[in-house]
């Protein structure tokens, strides 16, 4: 999977340009990376980051624990500085509690007898995980491939009903890039796959199918013209949005934007995925409505995940809480129940 990358350091002459080929997360930039527009964007965003970092350092004051409250939620929505990300993700998602309640559990999973089929499936995908990220290369030191193998193997034994399926390697990889810690990444996987996104990765993928249908129902109410275009050209939501949901926007949106989405995902849960999807669709509805065929619609959906709107992650994250309008947990729960029943009836 190719990765769209951003970085947080402006270019500084030719000597710096070679360093700039790789962003702070280890992703190599594409040959056609536009440094000039990027520098312009980052000069504004760096000022925002600096302000946020000062506020966060006052909030944290060397704390190793945080309590969820309205102030913290507001801070999370405005972005967590990288140095606090692992701690906040762990606390907000309940992963920290699980880690503390189960000392030694992760290591015991790695020390147990392993299912050869699970090992083989995971090993097949290791080299396909972020080939454009230098931290996952066998030549790099430390190489995150071994850590990735361990996290996926432990999770496969921890949750045998899921085991391992494609997409999980990219999620575990992102977690490792941020936490630099196998055990924390394992418990964050447990929080995501077990509580925040239940049934997304089970063999039937019922949770994933349900949420794609729910997106359709939300679009029907909030952006009816786009829903009409989808029906007209016979385009299913699975066709255009399954990658958005299954990879939690990895490889769909730029890395800095994805991390900002994940900040809110760990804190507020899966409704954030809908807010992002609805914002992308609502903001680009004119482009989608111009489509004259099924391939046109698919092309439009690819196009709307590129460009300044998604690159400017701070503005984009402000938009996801305003553009789609209200989106209550009760509405989602009701829609999920309806769509889930329909899918089960159709598949039985």
C-alpha positions in Angstrom: 0.0 0.0 0.0 1.4 3.3 -1.0 1.4 6.0 1.7 0.6 9.6 1.3 3.0 11.4 3.5 3.3 14.8 5.2 6.1 16.0 7.4 6.4 18.7 10.1 9.8 20.2 9.1 10.2 22.7 6.3 12.9 22.3 3.6 16.2 24.0 4.3 18.4 24.1 1.2 19.8 21.2 -0.8 21.5 19.4 2.0 18.2 19.2 3.8 16.3 18.1 0.7 17.7 14.6 1.0 16.5 14.3 4.6 13.1 15.7 3.4 12.7 12.7 1.2 11.4 11.0 4.4 8.8 12.4 6.8 9.0 12.2 10.6 7.0 9.0 10.6 9.5 7.3 8.2 7.4 7.5 5.0 9.3 8.3 1.8 7.8 11.1 -0.2 6.8 10.6 -3.8 8.9 11.9 -6.7 6.3 14.5 -7.5 6.0 15.8 -3.9 5.3 19.5 -4.0 7.7 21.1 -1.5 6.7 24.7 -2.2 3.0 24.3 -1.4 3.9 22.0 1.4 6.1 24.6 3.0 3.4 27.2 2.7 0.9 24.9 4.4 3.3 23.9 7.2 4.4 27.4 8.0 0.8 28.0 9.2 0.3 24.6 10.8 3.6 24.8 12.7 2.4 27.9 14.5 -0.8 26.0 15.5 1.3 23.0 16.7 3.5 25.2 18.8 0.5 26.8 20.5 -1.1 23.4 21.1 2.1 21.9 22.5 2.4 24.7 25.1 -1.3 24.2 26.2 -0.8 20.4 26.3 2.4 20.7 28.4 0.5 22.8 30.9 -2.4 20.3 31.0 -0.2 17.3 31.4 2.4 18.8 33.8 4.3 15.5 33.9 1.1 13.4 34.6 1.2 9.8 33.6 -2.6 9.5 33.9 -5.5 11.5 32.6 -9.2 11.5 33.2 -11.8 12.0 30.4 -13.6 15.3 30.6 -14.9 18.1 28.4 -11.6 20.0 28.5 -9.6 17.0 27.4 -12.1 16.2 24.7 -11.7 19.8 23.4 -8.0 19.4 23.4 -8.1 16.1 21.7 -10.2 17.5 18.9 -7.6 20.2 18.3 -4.9 17.6 18.0 -2.6 15.7 20.4 1.1 16.5 20.1 3.1 13.4 19.1 4.9 13.2 22.5 1.6 12.7 24.3 -0.2 10.7 21.7 0.5 7.2 23.0 -0.5 8.1 26.6 -3.7 9.8 25.6 -4.7 7.0 23.1 -4.0 4.4 25.8 -6.0 6.3 28.5 -9.0 7.4 26.3 -9.5 3.9 24.8 -9.3 1.9 28.0 -6.2 0.1 26.7 -4.1 1.4 29.7 -6.6 -0.2 32.1 -6.5 -3.5 30.3 -2.7 -3.5 30.2 -2.5 -2.8 34.0 -5.2 -5.5 34.7 -3.3 -8.1 32.7 0.4 -7.9 33.6 2.5 -10.3 31.6 -0.4 -11.4 29.4 1.1 -10.1 26.1 4.4 -11.9 26.7 2.5 -15.1 27.6 0.7 -15.0 24.2 4.1 -14.7 22.5 5.5 -17.6 24.5 2.6 -19.9 23.8 2.5 -22.5 21.0 1.6 -20.8 17.7 -0.8 -21.8 15.1 1.4 -22.5 12.0 -1.3 -21.2 9.6 -1.7 -17.9 11.5 2.1 -17.5 11.5 2.3 -18.2 7.7 -0.5 -15.7 6.9 1.1 -12.9 9.0 4.6 -13.5 7.6 3.2 -13.3 4.0 1.9 -9.8 4.7 4.9 -8.4 6.6 6.9 -7.3 3.5 3.7 -5.7 2.1 3.3 -3.5 5.1 4.4 0.1 4.3 7.2 -0.8 1.8 7.7 3.0 1.5 8.4 3.4 5.2 12.1 3.1 6.1 11.3 1.8 9.7 9.8 -1.4 8.2 12.8 -2.3 6.1 14.9 -5.3 7.2 18.0 -3.1 6.9 16.7 -0.4 9.3 17.7 -0.4 13.0 15.5 -1.0 14.8 13.3 -2.7 12.2 9.6 -2.5 13.1 8.9 -5.7 11.1 9.7 -8.0 14.1 7.5 -5.9 16.4 4.7 -5.9 13.8 4.9 -9.7 13.6 4.7 -10.1 17.4 1.7 -7.7 17.8 -0.3 -9.5 15.0 0.6 -12.9 16.3 -0.3 -12.1 19.9 -3.6 -10.5 18.7 -4.4 -13.6 16.6 -4.1 -15.9 19.6 -5.8 -13.4 21.9 -8.9 -13.2 19.6 -9.0 -16.4 17.6 -12.5 -15.6 16.2 -10.8 -12.8 14.3 -7.3 -14.3 14.0 -5.6 -12.2 11.3 -7.0 -10.6 8.2 -5.6 -8.0 5.7 -5.8 -4.4 6.9 -4.9 -5.3 10.5 -1.2 -5.1 9.5 -1.5 -1.4 8.5 -3.3 -0.6 11.7 -0.7 -2.4 13.9 2.0 -0.7 11.9 0.6 2.8 12.5 0.3 2.0 16.2 3.9 0.9 16.4 5.1 4.1 14.6 3.4 6.2 17.3 3.8 4.1 20.5 7.2 2.5 19.6 6.0 -0.2 22.0 4.7 -3.7 21.2 2.6 -4.2 24.3 0.9 -0.8 24.0 0.2 -1.4 20.3 -1.3 -4.8 21.2 -3.7 -3.3 23.8 -4.7 -0.5 21.4 -5.5 -3.1 18.7 -7.6 -4.8 21.4 -9.4 -1.6 22.1 -10.0 -0.8 18.4 -11.0 -4.2 17.2 -12.8 -5.4 20.3 -14.7 -2.3 21.5 -14.4 0.6 19.1 -15.0 -1.3 15.9 -16.7 -4.6 16.8 -17.2 -7.1 14.0 -15.1 -5.1 11.5 -12.6 -7.9 11.1 -14.6 -11.0 12.0 -14.8 -13.5 9.2 -18.3 -12.3 8.2 -17.2 -8.6 8.6 -20.7 -7.8 9.7 -19.8 -4.7 11.5 -18.0 -3.3 8.5 -20.8 -4.1 6.1 -23.3 -2.6 8.5 -21.4 0.7 8.8 -21.1 1.0 5.0 -24.9 0.7 4.8 -25.3 3.1 7.7 -23.1 5.6 5.8 -25.5 5.3 2.8 -28.5 5.9 5.0 -26.9 9.0 6.5 -26.0 10.3 3.1 -29.6 9.7 2.0 -30.8 12.1 4.8 -28.0 14.6 4.9 -26.8 14.8 1.2 -29.7 13.4 -0.8 -28.3 14.6 -4.2 -25.3 12.3 -3.8 -27.4 9.4 -2.6 -29.5 9.9 -5.8 -26.4 9.8 -8.0 -25.2 6.6 -6.3 -28.6 4.9 -7.0 -28.7 6.2 -10.5 -25.3 4.8 -11.4 -25.9 1.6 -9.3 -22.8 2.2 -7.1 -22.6 0.4 -3.8 -21.1 2.0 -0.7 -18.8 -1.0 -0.4 -17.2 -0.1 -3.7 -16.3 3.5 -2.7 -16.0 3.5 1.1 -14.8 0.0 2.3 -11.1 1.1 2.3 -12.0 4.2 4.3 -13.5 2.1 7.1 -11.4 -1.1 7.1 -8.0 0.8 7.1 -9.4 3.7 9.2 -8.3 6.1 6.4 -4.7 4.8 6.3 -3.5 5.1 2.6 -6.6 7.2 1.9 -5.7 10.5 3.6 -2.3 12.0 4.4 -0.6 10.6 7.5 -0.9 13.8 9.7 -4.6 13.9 8.9 -5.1 10.2 9.7 -3.4 10.7 13.1 -5.7 13.6 13.9 -8.7 11.4 13.0 -7.3 8.6 15.2 -6.9 11.1 18.1 -10.7 11.5 18.1 -11.4 7.9 17.2 -9.7 6.6 20.4 -11.5 9.3 22.4 -15.0 9.5 20.9 -15.4 6.1 19.1 -16.5 5.0 15.7 -18.9 7.9 14.9 -15.7 9.8 14.0 -15.3 7.6 10.9 -18.8 8.7 9.8 -18.1 12.4 10.4 -14.9 12.1 8.2 -16.8 10.3 5.4 -19.8 12.7 5.5 -17.5 15.7 5.4 -15.5 14.4 2.4 -18.8 13.7 0.6 -20.6 16.8 1.6 -17.7 19.1 0.7 -17.3 17.5 -2.7 -20.9 16.8 -3.6 -20.8 18.9 -6.8 -17.9 16.8 -8.1 -19.7 13.5 -7.3 -22.9 14.7 -8.9 -21.1 15.5 -12.1 -20.3 11.8 -12.6 -22.0 10.2 -15.6 -21.2 6.5 -15.0 -20.1 4.1 -12.3 -16.4 4.5 -13.1 -16.9 8.3 -12.9 -18.3 8.0 -9.4 -15.5 5.8 -8.3 -13.0 8.2 -9.8 -14.7 11.1 -8.0 -14.5 9.3 -4.7 -10.7 8.8 -5.2 -10.3 12.4 -6.1 -12.0 13.8 -3.0 -9.3 12.2 -0.7 -6.5 14.4 -2.3 -5.7 18.1 -2.3 -5.6 21.1 0.0 -8.9 20.3 1.8 -7.5 17.1 3.3 -3.9 18.3 3.5 -4.8 21.1 5.8 -5.5 18.7 8.7 -6.3 21.4 11.3 -9.0 23.0 9.2 -10.3 19.7 8.0 -10.7 18.4 11.6 -12.7 21.6 12.5 -14.9 20.9 9.5 -15.8 17.3 10.5 -17.5 18.6 13.6 -19.6 21.2 11.7 -20.2 20.2 8.1 -22.1 17.0 8.6 -24.4 18.5 11.3 -25.6 16.6 14.3 -24.8 12.9 14.5 -25.9 11.4 17.8 -24.9 8.0 19.2 -28.6 7.1 19.4 -29.1 7.8 15.6 -26.1 5.5 14.8 -27.3 2.8 17.2 -30.8 2.8 15.6 -29.4 2.8 12.0 -26.9 0.1 12.8 -29.7 -2.2 14.2 -31.8 -1.6 11.0 -29.0 -2.2 8.6 -27.6 -5.2 10.5 -31.0 -6.9 10.4 -31.3 -6.2 6.7 -27.9 -7.6 5.9 -28.5 -10.8 8.0 -31.8 -11.3 6.2 -30.3 -10.9 2.8 -27.4 -13.2 3.6 -29.4 -16.0 5.2 
